[in-house]
Amino acid sequence: MGRHRSVFWMFLTLPSLFVLSYSVAAENLYLERETLPLPVNGTEARTKNPLEPYKMYDIQISSPYDLNPLIPYLRFDGNALAEKKRDSKGDGINQVLFAYLGKGQPLVLKTSRDFSSSVRTAQVEVRLQPEPTPQESPLKGVEEIVPSKIVIFAPILLIAFLVGAAIFDSLRARLKKLNEMLAAEQALQDEYTTRRQVLENTYEYFTHYNDPTWLERYASQKRIDLARRREAIIAAYKELHEDTKFLAHLKLTDPLLYEKATWEMQALALAEQLSVQSPPTPPFLLLPAPVQEHEPEPPVPLPPVPVKPKLTPEERQEKFRRYRERVLERERVQAEDHMAKTTLKLDLFQEFRSSLDQYDLSEDERQQLEQEFLEKLFGEEDDHARSKTI
């Protein structure tokens, strides 16, 4: 953990140190004073070093010849400048002073016309204006804050940016996970609705599957056929109950449809009950009645097969209501158990966090221990529920 943290801080500080060293080096490369010949033949001249940005420079042009015809055609970086001061000797102007604001680039001087016939030689002196004294500065207390000094705040700004980006990425990942969970839950509900609609379309006209009297009569008449298809009926019943979540959803939303879907299992159970009470005689065991030499004894009457009374619609609705109440009560008890377990685990987590205060841990180590404890605490419940479902 310590190695990863040192690498993280190295990646944080290296760009800041690079920016700071680059700014200091760049500040030493800026022009302070330079003299170069003035191009009077229409060509251009360029300073060797760039001019420091946001700094004022004096540009003084001197010549033994009259500069008056040349001044309107002087261009500094393609622009004309207003004169700051001019000096003359005799009838002509021999010295002109301009003020220029540095832009971080070399200064380009050019005359838009050829004056080599009238001004044979001239020179240009570019010098940085001296800093005003504190008494002369109109911005006392602010002159220290210049762009070349602001770079000392680059590490702080970079760290704040990286921390903000990390927080933003974490929130975005949590929001994405929440959206995925909601989308998965909605997709599951849509799937359950589709499966329930398929079952409704299948058993739409088989309303008699909910009639206990019809089921008992069917089981009594089809006992042999139901016994022959016993394995297939049980397999279909198990296949329907493989998805326990869908089964709970179906029982809660439409219990009558669930009874229709399991009508063969109900009929098979009734048939087995009737078989024990009055087992049918196989056809190959039916023998012709023997010839009686004496008067046969009257047959002993068998006890009547109890017939399940037919329920009225009100009784059937009451039965469904009680069934639904039992399902809801079971769901409520399970929800309360889950709530109690979750509350207990959250209390344990708070105790664990309080116990970490007595150790000298960094914020990253503390977050990692808390995350591992949460995964251990809630992961065991998920594994237990998954194994129980399987």
Summary of the structure (lengths in Angstrom):
residues: 390
radius of gyration: 49.1
end to end distance: 37.9
largest distance: 174.4
contacts: 909
relative contact order: 0.07
helix: 57%
strand: 12%
